Amino acid sequence: MLFPEGHGLYPGHGKLRGFVRFFNLSTGAFARVRLPTFKDHCVLYSVEGILLLQRDHGTAICLLHPFTGDILDFPPLDTMLRYVSSLLVGDKWYRLRDIRVASINVRAGQAVSLMIFSQGMMQIAFATSGEQQWKVSSWCFNQYVSPLPFQGKLYVVHHYAQIDPPQLEGPEPWLPPPRLITKCPACTPQATFCYHLVECDTVILLVSLRVGVDYHGINRTSVYRLADLMLGRTVRVTYIGGNALFMGFTNLCVRSKAFPTVVGDTIVFFDHHYNYLAPYHLSSGTSLPAPSDGSISTREFAIPSPFSIIYHIYTCCYRDQWNKGQIRFGGGGSKGWRVKRKWR
């Protein structure tokens, strides 16, 4: 992941002298790379370490491999403006640039296709590198829970569950309609659940978070393997290889052995009732108490600096702060945010 520096140091900030840092969520290794591209580009999304960038003085977007320098150009964003919902109130450009998910698929012959979904659209957009226009699905798409890109496909929790890559053969490329691959465990009259997808060690996990009027914290959370559900088996998972799942707008899997302050076999979420980042332990079924030293508590207006690595990781789950030099719960409001509107 691109490391959120905090202190308003967004990628391309003069104080960074063209350098940015990446960190590996499985090994904890850091890599410092000089990327002059950020002088006139901002990052919209990251998928499997590949960055989706937009040029400052235009709407052109591209994929950048940060360690090889390889760049693939895709159609400009403004070719999708006509697909932004007319029902939206506010800045349509801002909503269009709010990329909720992107999925890369490499086909034989090195053709690279890209699927993206933004907050402002009701359809999935797709294109192949080098094309001049985005195409959109013939069916509408309305997804509130973060979709999961996995092996070139999109997995979503909704009325359907899997979206296959674009079909490029034939005179006109098209996007197959979604396929229902399984059903989530049923809710009960006493409790309803919100379901999230996350990749963990090349396996897709379904995380159910209890919601309701009697909800205090995130107790009774359950984790299932998607492969088990597809076989009709509803088996709860209590061990995830010592990893921790960070839940937010984007969900991340982090290996606890790589980060000493991360507790293994837990789900890290923001507890709205007690106002802190709460690790929920899968085996015991309980949330760890808020630390007395305030290292991850957010009861105050903002957490003090320097920030724990837990906050840097958690910030990666929120695109609106991850790429702007901000730390989630770090305070500062919009001060130091990089507002990219020169091209308008």
C-alpha positions as CSV (number, residue, x, y, z in Angstrom):
1,M,0.0,0.0,0.0
2,L,1.0,3.6,-0.5
3,F,1.9,4.8,3.0
4,P,-0.2,7.7,4.3
5,E,2.5,10.0,5.8
6,G,0.1,12.4,7.7
7,H,0.9,16.0,8.5
8,G,-0.5,17.1,5.2
9,L,2.3,15.4,3.2
10,Y,0.3,14.1,0.2
11,P,2.2,12.4,-2.6
12,G,3.9,15.1,-4.6
13,H,4.3,17.5,-1.7
14,G,7.4,19.6,-2.0
15,K,8.8,18.4,1.4
16,L,8.9,14.8,0.1
17,R,11.3,15.8,-2.8
18,G,9.5,13.5,-5.2
19,F,9.7,10.4,-2.9
20,V,6.9,8.3,-1.6
21,R,6.8,5.3,0.7
22,F,5.1,1.9,0.3
23,F,4.7,-0.7,2.9
24,N,3.9,-4.4,2.6
25,L,0.9,-5.5,4.7
26,S,2.2,-9.1,4.8
27,T,5.9,-8.5,5.7
28,G,6.0,-5.0,7.1
29,A,8.8,-4.1,4.7
30,F,9.0,-0.4,3.6
31,A,10.2,0.8,0.2
32,R,11.0,4.4,-0.6
33,V,10.6,5.2,-4.3
34,R,11.1,8.4,-6.2
35,L,8.1,9.0,-8.4
36,P,8.2,12.4,-10.3
37,T,4.8,11.5,-11.7
38,F,3.2,12.9,-8.6
39,K,4.3,16.4,-9.6
40,D,1.3,16.6,-11.9
41,H,-0.8,13.6,-11.0
42,C,-2.9,12.5,-8.0
43,V,-3.8,9.0,-7.0
44,L,-7.4,7.9,-7.1
45,Y,-7.2,4.3,-6.1
46,S,-4.8,1.4,-5.6
47,V,-5.4,-2.2,-6.6
48,E,-2.8,-5.0,-5.9
49,G,-0.1,-2.3,-5.5
50,I,-0.9,-0.7,-8.9
51,L,-1.9,3.0,-8.7
52,L,-4.7,4.6,-10.6
53,L,-3.7,8.2,-11.3
54,Q,-5.3,11.3,-12.8
55,R,-3.4,14.1,-14.4
56,D,-3.8,17.5,-12.7
57,H,-4.4,19.6,-15.8
58,G,-6.9,17.3,-17.5
59,T,-9.0,14.2,-17.0
60,A,-6.6,11.7,-18.4
61,I,-6.1,8.6,-16.2
62,C,-3.5,5.8,-16.2
63,L,-2.2,2.8,-14.3
64,L,1.2,3.1,-12.8
65,H,3.4,0.3,-11.5
66,P,5.4,2.1,-8.9
67,F,8.5,-0.1,-8.9
68,T,9.0,-0.7,-12.7
69,G,7.7,2.7,-13.9
70,D,5.4,1.0,-16.4
71,I,2.4,3.1,-17.4
72,L,-0.8,2.2,-19.2
73,D,-3.1,4.9,-20.5
74,F,-6.9,4.7,-20.3
75,P,-9.7,6.9,-21.6
76,P,-10.1,10.3,-19.9
77,L,-12.6,10.6,-17.0
78,D,-14.6,13.2,-18.8
79,T,-15.9,10.6,-21.3
80,M,-17.8,9.1,-18.3
81,L,-19.4,12.4,-17.3
82,R,-22.6,11.6,-19.2
83,Y,-23.1,8.5,-17.2
84,V,-23.1,10.3,-13.8
85,S,-26.6,10.1,-12.3
86,S,-28.7,13.2,-13.0
87,L,-30.3,12.7,-9.5
88,L,-27.1,13.6,-7.7
89,V,-26.8,16.9,-5.9
90,G,-23.5,18.7,-5.7
91,D,-20.2,18.5,-7.6
92,K,-20.5,15.7,-10.2
93,W,-16.8,15.8,-11.0
94,Y,-16.0,15.1,-7.3
95,R,-18.4,12.2,-7.3
96,L,-17.0,10.8,-10.5
97,R,-13.4,11.0,-9.1
98,D,-14.5,9.1,-6.0
99,I,-13.5,5.7,-7.3
100,R,-15.0,3.0,-5.0
101,V,-13.4,0.0,-6.7
102,A,-11.1,-0.9,-9.6
103,S,-10.3,-4.3,-11.0
104,I,-7.5,-5.2,-13.4
105,N,-7.6,-8.1,-15.8
106,V,-4.6,-9.2,-18.0
107,R,-5.6,-11.3,-20.9
108,A,-3.5,-13.3,-23.4
109,G,-1.5,-11.0,-25.7
110,Q,-1.0,-8.6,-22.8
111,A,-4.3,-6.8,-23.3
112,V,-5.2,-5.1,-20.0
113,S,-8.8,-4.3,-19.2
114,L,-9.9,-2.2,-16.3
115,M,-13.3,-2.1,-14.5
116,I,-14.1,0.9,-12.3
117,F,-17.1,2.0,-10.2
118,S,-17.4,5.5,-8.8
119,Q,-19.8,7.1,-6.4
120,G,-21.5,9.1,-9.1
121,M,-22.4,6.3,-11.5
122,M,-25.1,3.7,-11.6
123,Q,-23.2,1.4,-14.0
124,I,-19.8,-0.3,-14.1
125,A,-17.4,1.4,-16.6
126,F,-14.8,-0.7,-18.4
127,A,-12.1,-0.1,-21.0
128,T,-8.9,-1.6,-22.5
129,S,-5.6,0.2,-22.3
130,G,-5.1,2.6,-25.2
131,E,-8.8,3.1,-25.9
132,Q,-10.3,6.6,-26.1
133,Q,-13.7,6.0,-24.7
134,W,-15.1,4.3,-21.6
135,K,-17.9,1.8,-22.1
136,V,-20.5,1.0,-19.4
137,S,-22.6,-2.0,-18.4
138,S,-26.0,-2.4,-19.9
139,W,-27.4,-3.0,-16.4
140,C,-27.5,-0.7,-13.4
141,F,-25.3,-1.1,-10.3
142,N,-26.0,0.3,-6.9
143,Q,-23.5,-0.9,-4.3
144,Y,-23.1,0.7,-0.8
145,V,-20.8,-1.9,0.8
146,S,-17.3,-1.8,-0.7
147,P,-17.0,-4.3,-3.6
148,L,-13.9,-6.6,-3.6
149,P,-11.6,-6.9,-6.6
150,F,-10.2,-10.4,-6.8
151,Q,-8.4,-12.1,-9.7
152,G,-9.8,-9.8,-12.3
153,K,-13.4,-10.0,-11.1
154,L,-15.5,-8.0,-8.8
155,Y,-17.3,-9.6,-5.8
156,V,-20.1,-7.7,-4.2
157,V,-22.7,-8.3,-1.4
158,H,-26.1,-7.4,-2.9
159,H,-28.7,-9.0,-5.0
160,Y,-25.8,-10.6,-6.9
161,A,-22.3,-11.6,-6.0
162,Q,-19.9,-11.8,-8.9
163,I,-19.1,-9.6,-11.9
164,D,-16.9,-11.2,-14.5
165,P,-14.3,-9.3,-16.6
166,P,-15.3,-7.6,-19.8
167,Q,-15.7,-9.8,-22.9
168,L,-13.4,-8.3,-25.5
169,E,-14.0,-10.8,-28.3
170,G,-16.4,-9.9,-31.1
171,P,-17.2,-6.6,-32.8
172,E,-18.4,-4.9,-29.6
173,P,-17.0,-5.5,-26.2
174,W,-19.5,-6.0,-23.4
175,L,-19.8,-6.7,-19.7
176,P,-21.6,-9.8,-18.7
177,P,-24.4,-9.3,-16.2
178,P,-23.7,-10.2,-12.5
179,R,-24.0,-13.8,-11.4
180,L,-25.4,-15.0,-8.0
181,I,-22.9,-17.4,-6.6
182,T,-24.2,-17.9,-3.0
183,K,-26.4,-16.4,-0.3
184,C,-25.3,-14.8,2.9
185,P,-26.3,-16.5,6.2
186,A,-29.8,-15.5,7.1
187,C,-30.5,-12.8,9.7
188,T,-32.7,-13.5,12.7
189,P,-35.6,-11.5,14.1
190,Q,-33.4,-10.4,17.0
191,A,-30.5,-9.1,14.9
192,T,-29.6,-8.1,11.4
193,F,-26.2,-8.0,9.9
194,C,-24.1,-6.0,7.5
195,Y,-21.9,-8.1,5.3
196,H,-18.4,-7.2,4.0
197,L,-15.9,-9.0,1.8
198,V,-12.2,-9.1,2.3
199,E,-9.3,-11.1,0.8
200,C,-7.1,-13.0,3.3
201,D,-4.2,-15.2,2.1
202,T,-5.8,-15.6,-1.4
203,V,-9.1,-16.6,0.1
204,I,-12.3,-14.5,0.2
205,L,-13.8,-14.1,3.6
206,L,-17.4,-12.9,4.3
207,V,-17.5,-10.8,7.5
208,S,-20.9,-10.2,9.2
209,L,-21.2,-7.3,11.5
210,R,-24.2,-7.1,13.7
211,V,-26.4,-4.0,13.6
212,G,-29.6,-3.0,15.3
213,V,-31.1,-0.8,17.9
214,D,-29.6,-2.9,20.7
215,Y,-26.2,-2.8,19.2
216,H,-23.3,-2.0,21.5
217,G,-19.9,-2.4,19.9
218,I,-19.5,-5.2,17.3
219,N,-20.2,-8.3,19.3
220,R,-21.5,-11.5,17.7
221,T,-19.4,-10.8,14.6
222,S,-18.9,-13.9,12.4
223,V,-16.5,-14.7,9.6
224,Y,-17.1,-17.3,6.8
225,R,-15.2,-18.5,3.9
226,L,-16.9,-17.7,0.6
227,A,-15.9,-21.1,-0.8
228,D,-17.7,-22.8,2.1
229,L,-20.9,-20.8,1.5
230,M,-20.8,-21.7,-2.2
231,L,-20.8,-25.4,-1.2
232,G,-23.7,-24.9,1.1
233,R,-21.7,-25.0,4.3
234,T,-22.2,-22.4,7.0
235,V,-19.0,-22.8,9.0
236,R,-17.8,-19.9,11.2
237,V,-14.0,-19.2,11.0
238,T,-12.2,-18.4,14.3
239,Y,-8.6,-18.6,13.0
240,I,-7.3,-16.6,10.1
241,G,-3.7,-17.4,10.2
242,G,-2.7,-14.8,12.7
243,N,-3.9,-12.0,10.4
244,A,-6.0,-9.0,11.3
245,L,-8.8,-7.6,9.2
246,F,-9.1,-3.8,9.1
247,M,-12.7,-2.9,8.2
248,G,-13.7,0.4,6.5
249,F,-14.7,1.8,3.1
250,T,-12.0,-0.6,1.8
251,N,-11.2,-3.7,3.8
252,L,-7.6,-4.9,4.3
253,C,-5.9,-8.0,5.6
254,V,-2.7,-7.4,7.7
255,R,-0.3,-10.0,9.0
256,S,0.1,-9.4,12.8
257,K,3.7,-10.8,12.9
258,A,4.8,-7.9,10.6
259,F,3.5,-5.3,13.0
260,P,4.0,-5.8,16.7
261,T,1.0,-3.6,17.8
262,V,-1.5,-5.5,15.6
263,V,-3.2,-8.3,17.4
264,G,-3.6,-11.5,15.3
265,D,-6.9,-13.3,14.5
266,T,-8.9,-10.1,15.1
267,I,-11.2,-7.7,13.2
268,V,-10.2,-4.0,13.7
269,F,-13.2,-1.7,13.4
270,F,-14.3,1.7,14.7
271,D,-16.6,1.2,17.7
272,H,-19.1,4.0,17.4
273,H,-20.5,3.3,20.9
274,Y,-17.2,3.4,22.8
275,N,-15.4,5.7,20.3
276,Y,-12.2,3.8,19.7
277,L,-10.5,1.3,17.3
278,A,-11.6,-2.0,18.7
279,P,-9.9,-5.3,17.9
280,Y,-12.5,-8.0,18.0
281,H,-11.0,-11.4,18.8
282,L,-12.5,-14.2,16.7
283,S,-11.8,-17.1,19.0
284,S,-13.2,-15.5,22.2
285,G,-15.9,-13.5,20.5
286,T,-15.1,-10.4,22.5
287,S,-13.7,-6.9,21.8
288,L,-10.4,-6.0,23.5
289,P,-10.9,-3.1,25.9
290,A,-9.8,0.4,25.0
291,P,-6.2,1.0,26.1
292,S,-5.7,3.2,29.2
293,D,-2.8,5.0,27.5
294,G,-5.1,6.3,24.7
295,S,-2.9,4.8,22.0
296,I,-5.9,3.9,19.8
297,S,-8.7,5.8,21.6
298,T,-10.5,8.5,19.8
299,R,-12.6,10.0,22.6
300,E,-10.8,13.3,22.2
301,F,-11.2,15.6,19.2
302,A,-8.1,14.2,17.6
303,I,-5.4,11.6,18.4
304,P,-2.0,13.0,19.3
305,S,1.0,12.8,17.0
306,P,3.2,10.7,16.4
307,F,0.5,8.3,15.1
308,S,0.6,4.5,15.8
309,I,1.1,2.3,12.8
310,I,-2.5,1.1,13.5
311,Y,-3.8,4.5,12.4
312,H,-1.7,4.6,9.2
313,I,-3.1,1.2,8.3
314,Y,-6.6,2.1,9.2
315,T,-6.3,5.3,7.1
316,C,-5.6,3.1,4.0
317,C,-9.2,1.9,4.3
318,Y,-10.5,5.4,3.6
319,R,-9.6,6.9,0.2
320,D,-10.8,10.4,1.0
321,Q,-7.8,10.7,3.5
322,W,-5.3,8.0,2.4
323,N,-4.1,10.0,-0.6
324,K,-4.2,13.5,0.9
325,G,-1.6,13.4,3.7
326,Q,-4.2,12.9,6.3
327,I,-4.5,10.3,9.1
328,R,-7.9,9.0,10.1
329,F,-8.9,10.7,13.4
330,G,-5.7,12.8,13.2
331,G,-7.7,16.0,13.2
332,G,-6.9,19.1,11.1
333,G,-10.2,19.1,9.2
334,S,-9.5,19.9,5.5
335,K,-6.3,21.8,6.3
336,G,-3.4,20.4,4.1
337,W,-5.7,18.4,1.9
338,R,-4.8,18.5,-1.8
339,V,-7.7,19.7,-3.8
340,K,-7.1,18.8,-7.4
341,R,-9.3,21.0,-9.5
342,K,-6.8,22.9,-11.6
343,W,-8.1,21.1,-14.8
344,R,-11.7,22.4,-14.2
